[in-house]
Structures are given as C-alpha cells and as structure tokens.
Amino acid sequence: MKYISLRKFLLLLIATISIISLTSSFSQAASVSFSWTPNTETNLAGYRIYFGTSSGQYSTAADVGLPEIIEGMTFSTLIGLTEGITYFFAATAYDSDGFESDFSQEIQWTVRETLPINSISNDFNGDSVADLLLRNSENGEMLLYETNSNTEIFDAPIDGPILTWDVVGVDDFNGDKKADILFHNSSTGQIWLFEMDGNTIINSNNVGSVNLSWNIASTNDFNGDGNADILLYNFDTGILWLFEMNGSAIINSNLIASPDLSWNISSTNDFNGDGNADILLKNYTNGILWLYEMNGSVIIHSNLIASPDLSWDITSTNDFNGDGNADILLKNYTNGILWLYEMNGSLIINQNPILSLDPSSVIASTDDFNGDGSADILSRNYTTGNIWLYEMNGSAIIKEKLIDSLELEWAIANTNDFNGDGKADILFINSATSQIWFYIMDGDIIIDNSLILDIEQNWDIL
C-alpha cells in the first residue's frame, strides 16, 4: 500500500513539479532548481531527481533527501550541469521501508549560456570591455571612447540628433552583442534607434511615435530572444505597454497591465532565472512591493512580495548570492540599515540585515568586484570622502575594506568592467575640472589608477 500511496502522490506531484531557476558561473557549470507540493505521509524518507541527456534515459540520480518546505512548497537544487546541454528530468519519492514511486512527468530543459553578473552594458564594439559614451549638453554632439583590455581609449565622434532628442537607452536591440542607442523626442514623442558597430551607425531608423503622456521606463529583454525591448509607462493612466523589438522593428506591441497611479516601476530585472526581465513595482502610498514575472508582454505570475513600511526604499536589484535571480536591496532612510531580500521569483527565500550605514553614506553601486558571480556593495561617505567595499555572499559580508578617501569633487560616475577581466572597476569624474579617472579593481585592491580623459564641463557621461 505504501507503493500505491506514493504513486498516487506522484500523480499529483507531476502537475506541480517545475523548474524554478537556472544559473551558471564562469566555469560553465550550471545549477537548476525545482519546486513541488510536498508529500504528507508520515514515513516519507526523501525524494530523488533523475536526469540524463535523452528522453526517458536517466543516467544520473540525485538523492535530495527531505528539503526544507517554504510557504507550502518543497525546493531543491541540482548543481554541476553543463551550459548548452539539453537535460531531461523526472522525480520520485521514497519511504523508510524502501518503496519508491514511479517517475513523475518528464521535464525538458536546455541550460542557457549566460553572461557574468556584470555583463558589459556599454560595449559598443563587442570586445567584452565597457566603453564610454559622452554627450555635449549644449549641442547634442556625442563622442564614443572605446577602451581595450589595457584601458587605452580611442575617441570617435557620433553624429547625434539635436537636444530635443533624449538618450533613453543604451542596450543591444538587434542581438549582435553590441550596444545601440535609443532616442526619444520629448517634443514630438518620436522614438529613434541607432544600431551601432563601434562608433559606426549601421542602421538609423524610426521606431515609432507615442503621445506625450508616455515615457520610456526601461529597456530590457522581456522575451528572452537576446534583443532589448522597450517598456513604456503612461503617467496619466498608469498603463504599462511593451514594444518587443528586433532592431528598430516592433515585432509585438501589447498592453501589459494598468496599475493605478500609486504604483511606480522600481526595477526591471530577472527575478526567477528564466532569462526574461520581470517588473518590480512599489506602491508609494503603503510601501507594498509587487512582482510581475514576464514572458514578453504576458504576466505569467503576479504576486505580492512584501509590505515594508515607507521608511524603506529599494536601492538596488542585483544577484547577491550567485543563484542567477535578482535580489532586492533595501535601505531604511531613518536609521541607515541595509536589508536584503534573496529572491526566487516573488518568493523571499532569505531576508536579513546587512549593516547600518552612516547617515552621510550612500550606496554608490552594486556590482561584482571580485568576479565570484555575486554582487558586492560600494558605498561613499559624502562627509569624509571615504569609499568602502563590502564583498558579499547573499546577506553575509565576507570582506569589507576602505578602498580610498578622495576629495568630494570626485564623484563615482559608473562601475563597469573596463579591462575585460570579469570584475567591476570604478569610473570617477571631477565636478570641478571634468577630469575622468579609472580605478581598475581586483576585489578591494586597486591594481591601476590613472587619468584617462580631460574633458570640457559641458560633456556628460551616458
């Protein structure tokens, strides 16, 4: 009867077992996480997950025991999978008498190749090194400074439109692994795209026009095709709308949702590890955080995350524990406490305080400075000029160090990988002189620092 009972349980289990996230690291080893409704039998001993590279042929069995039950669901993770390989998974349950159920339904999943956490957002020439895009605030002229692994720079002009055109996105819209430039005309509502190859505009096209109640809230990949899409927000009605893009062509244009005007978009990031950007909302009347998990313009899950009071604000969404899911970093502006929600979709799997910042300190950046696949926290004190790095593993600070103390006119303009070593570096700009300076970082160690540009006051870093 135990066998029959377990078998009946698995027949129910197969309707709910699902892959909930997939992650990988620089070594090309990936992990996959599952969730299912737990068995309620008193002598249940554990579960096994079987997998292989052919349907119905499971070469490996992983005994996952009795994982922790969180909010009525069982979660388990397998590690050591290989990027680019298609796997087939099935689960069983077994009891203390040695009886094991039949296989659940089979799940097929291909491990996607992924970029490190600090993927290069401003790489215009595809060399995996961040470049610098500058714009003249007086005439709209643009300059691109391409950097290489030796942090040498090569400047070239880009013929930019006049100042009624705002740069609203620097992202890869055509899937060629090179950043493109998206403009929005604040007078007419027209949207225009420069598809770039280094400093060369390979295509310059009208995307479309929207009325002036719409603004571009985000550019991100919402459908997992490798092309950035355009998320629009109507500030008169609260409507969210998505343009799914292929270069400058809108391949799909759809309404997402119509939250009321008390909701603001806090972030677009991948919170469930499926390769699609999701939408994090915050209600500024009551502090509620809400997540839309997305597949293109379709909301596949819409759930409450938490209800922190209004003294808490979201300062960053990034992957702090290396599981491939964006997490939520909050700061309490009454006491300086930093708090981390480690996320799996809309589920908070861990939440803990990190530290209390001095009231005169701010979070300057969250990025991966040591190349371990987890975001770290860079803070700046605007009384003393001190710059601190907290190297993170989830909510645990594994190392903290004062990096430097600089005069206050030196502002942190950006963090990105400017030498191609997979670790974030720090870009400073001097508000008095407009000089631009690099700190090339290896964790909390400055391995090189040098003046790279001496520009005029009317140039802005995009």
N, C-alpha and C positions, 0 to 999 in steps of 0.2 A: 504493500500500500504506500510505503514511503516513495517508491519509484514513481507510482502513479501520481501521488500528490505533487512531487517535484515536477513531473512532466506537465501537469496542469498549470503549475505556477509558471513554467517557462512559456507555455502557450499564451499566458497573459503578459509575461515579460517581453515577448517579441514585439508586442505593439508599442512598447515604450523605450526599449533599449536604443540608444542613439549615440553617435559620435558628437561630442560637445566642443572639442577643440583639438587643434593640431598645431604643433610647434616644432621648430627646428633651430639648430645652432650652427656656428661657423664650421663645425666638424662634419656637417651634413648628416648628423644623427637627429632623428625626429622623435617626437612623442605624440601619442593620441589619447584623448580622454573620453570616457564613456559615462553615461548615466542610465539608470534603470530604477523601476519601482522595486523595493526590497521584498524578499520573501518573509513571511511571518511565522514560519514553522519554528518550533522551539529547539529542534535539534539540527537546524541548518548549520553546516560546518564551513561553507565558503562557496566561492564561485571560481570558475576557470574561464579564461578567454582564449580561444583558439584562433590561430591565423596562419595564412600562407599566401602565396602569390598566384594560386589557381583556385577557381571557384570549387568549393567542396573538398579541397585538398589542403588540410591544415597541418603544416609541418612543425608548428610550434604551439605549445600550450603554456599559458601563464596562469599559475595559481595565484589569484589576487586576494585570497582569504576572505575576511569579512570587513570590507572597507567601512569607513565612517558614514553614517546616514546624516545628511544635511537637508533640513526642511523637507523631509519625506522622500528624498531620493538618495540612491547609492551612487557614489562616484568612484571611478578607478582610472588609473593612467598606466599605459604601457610606454616604455622607452626603448631606444635603440633601433628605431625604424630608419629606413633609408629614403632620402629625398628622391623624387622622380619615379618611385616604385608604386604599383597598384597592389593593395592588400585586400584580402577577404577575411572578415572576422565573424565569429559566432561564439555564443556564450552558453555555459551550462551552470547548473547549481548542483552541489553535492551535500550529503548529510553525514552525521557522525557514524552511521552504520556502513558507510562506503558506497551508498547508492548515488548514482549520478544521472541527471536528467538527459534527455535528448538535446541536440543543438537547438539554439534559438534560430530565428531567421538570420540569414547572412547579410552582412553589411559590407559593401564595397567602398574603398576609399583610396584615392591616389594622393600620396604625400607630395604636396606642392613645394616647389623650390621657393625659398623665402630669402629676403634680404636681412642683414643685421638690423638691430633696433634703430641705429642712427643711419638709416638709409639716406642717401645724399639727395636732398630736396632741391638744391640749386646747381645740379650738374648739367651744364648745357652741352658738353661735348662727349659725354658718355665714358669718361675715363675713371669714374668712381671717386672723383675728387671734387669737393664743392667749389663753385666759382662765385664771384662777386658781381652782382648786378647793381649798378648805380643809376640814379635818375636826377636830372637837374630840375630843381623845384621852380626855376624861373622860366625855362623854355621847353621842358619836357624831354630834352635830349637824354639818351641813355648810353651808358658805357658798360661793356662786359669785360671783367678781368678774369681770364681763365687761369687757374692755378694748376700746377702739376705736383707730383709727389715730393719735389724739392721745395715746394711753396714759392717757386718762381711764378711771376704773373705776366700775362700778355694782354694788353688792353686793345680793344677794338670798339669803334662806335656802332650803335644800332640805331637805325632811323626810326625814332619813336614818334607817336602822334602828339598833338598839342595837349595842353594841360587839362582840357575838359575831359580827357580820357584818363581814367584811374587804372592803375595796375591792380587787379583784384585777385590774380592767381599766378603763381609760378609753379607749374606742375607738368607732368607728362600726359598730354592729351591724345597722343597718337601711338603710344606703346613702343616707341623706339629707344626708350631708356634715357632720353634727353629732355631736359626741362624746356617747356614752352611758356609763352607769356600771354595771359588773358587780360583784356582791357574791357572796361565798362564806361560808356559815355554818360556822365552824370547829368548832361543837359537833354539828351535825346533818348536814353535808355538802350542804345545800341550796344551789342556785345561783339568784340572782335578778337581773333586769335592769331598770334604769330607762332607758327610752328618752326622751331629752331634746330639748327645743327651748328653748335658753337655760336659764333656771332652772326651766322648767315640765316636770314629768314627764308626758309624753303617754301613756305606757304603763308599767305596773308589773306584771311577770309573773314567775311561777316558770319557770325554765328546766328544772330537773330536780334530782335528788339523786344524789350519788355517795357511796360509803362513805368512811370517814375515812382510808383509805390512799391516796386520790387527792388531788393538789393541782393547781391551775391553773398550768401552766408558762408559758403565753403566750396572748395574744390577738392575732391577725393574720389577714390574708386569704390562706388557703391554696388557694382555688379560683378566685380572680380575678373574683368576682362583685361586688366592691365592699363586701361585708359582712365585718366581722371575725368570725373563727371562734374556737373555744376548744380549745386543746391541753392535754390532761391527762396527768399523769405519775403512775404508781403507784410510790411509793417503797418498797414491799415487793417488787415483782416486776420493776420497770424497764419495764413496758408503757407505750407511748405510744398515746394514743387521741385521736381528733378528733371534736368536735361541729362540723359545718358549719351555720352559723346564717343565719336570715332573721329579724331582730329577735330575739324571745325564742324563736322556734320552731327546734327542731333538725331540719334537713331531711335530714341524713345523720349517722349515728353509727357510726364504724368503727375497728377496730384498725389502727394504722399499723405498728408493729414492737415487738419485745420484746428490746431490747439488754440485756445483763447489767448489774448494778448498778455496774460500774466506769465506766459511761458517764453523763455529765451533759449536759443541754442547755445549750449556751453561748449560742446566739442563734437567733432565727427572723428571717430576712430573705430578700430576693430576690437570690440569687447568680447566677442565669442570665438575668435580664432578661425573664422571661415573664409577670411580673405576679403570680405566686404566691409566697407566702412559703415558704422552704425551712427545713430544720432542720439546724443545725450542732451536732455532738456532739464532746465531748472526753473521752478516756479518762484518768482521773486516776491510773492506775497506770503508764502508759507514755507519756503525752503525745500519743498519736495523735489527729489531727483527722479527722473523717469527716463527709461531707455527704449528707443525704437531699434530693434535688431532688423537689419535691412537685407533684402535681396533685390537689387535695383531699386525701383520705387515702391516695392511691396514690403510692408511691415510684416515680418514673419513672427515676431514676438513684440508685445508692448506691455511693459511691466514697471511697476514701482520699484525703485532701488532702495531708497531710504528717505527719511524726513529729518535731516539735521536742521537745527534752528537757524535763524537768519544771521547769526554771528559767524557762520561757516561759509566759506566761499571756495569754489573749485579753482585751484591754482595750476593744475596740470592733469592731463590724462596721458599716461605712458605705461610701458610694461616694466614694472619694478621687480618682478620675480622671475622673468625669463620664460614664462609659460606661453607666450605668444598672444596673450589677451591684454588689452589696455586696462590699466587700473586707474583709480581716481584718487588724486592727492588733494586734500582739503587743508585750508588754513583758517584758524579761528582768529578773527581780527580784534578780539578783545584781550586775548592772552598769548597770542603767537604760536599756539600749539599746531603742529602739523600732524595730520591723521591720514592713514592710508586705508582705502577700501581695495582689497585684492579681489578682482572680479572674474567671474565666469559667466559671460552674458550679463544678465541683470542680477545674478546671484552674487552676494558678497560672501566669498569663501573664507576670508580672514579680514579682520579690521583691528587696527592697533595704532596707538600714538607713536610718533617717531621721535620728536623732540620739540622743545619750545624755543622759537626764535626770539631774539631781542626785538623790541618794537621798532627799532630803526633798521632792521634787516629785512630783506625781501628775497624771494626766490628768483634768481636771475635766469635759471634754466634747469630743465631736467633732461639729461642726455646720458649716453653710455660712454663714460670717460676712460674706463679700464678694459673695454672690449669683452666683458663677460656676458653680454646679452641682456643685462638688467639696467634700467635707467638709474642714474645717480642724481643727486641734488646739489646744485651750485647756488650758493647764497652770497649776497653782497650787503654789507653794512654801509648805509649812506651817512653815517656819522663819522666812522673811523676809516672807511675805505677798505676794510678787511674783506677778503674773498675766501670763503670756506667751501671745501668739497666734502660731501658725505657720500661715500661709496655704499651702495645699498644692495641688500638681498631681501626682497619683499620689504617689510617694515623694519628689518634689522639693519642697523648701521654697522657695516663690517670694518669700516675705517673712516676716520674723519681727520682733516688736516687743514690748517691755514695755508692757503696757496701763496697769497701775496697780499700786500696792503698798498693800494695805489691812491694817488690824489683823486679827488672826487670828480674832476672834469673828465676822467677816463671812465666811460660808460661801456658796459658789456652790450655790444650790438648784436651778437649772434654766437651760437655754438654750432659747429658742424665739423665734418671730417675734411680738413684742408690738406692732408698729406696722404690720404688713401690707406692708412694703417688700421682702419676699422674702429678708431677711437675718436671721440669728440674733442675738438680743440676750441679755443676761445678767441673771438674777434672783438677787439676794443676800438672805440672811436673817441677822440678827444673833442669835447664840445667847444673848447676854446680855439683849437688850431685845426680841427678836422683831420688830423693825422689818424691813420688806421694801423693797428698793431696786432700781430698774431702772437698768441701763446700756443705752441704745439705741445700737446699733453700726452703723457703716458700715465693714466690714473691721476694721482695727485702730484706727479713730478712734471715740472716744466722742462722739456727736453730742448726747446728752442724758443726764443722770443726775439722778434725783430720788427722794425718799422717796415711796412710794405707799401704804403701809399701816403702821399701828402696832397690832399685834395682841397678844393675851394669849399667855402662854407655852404654854398647853395646846392651841394650834392647830397643825396640821401641814399642810404643802403636799403635795397628792397629785399 
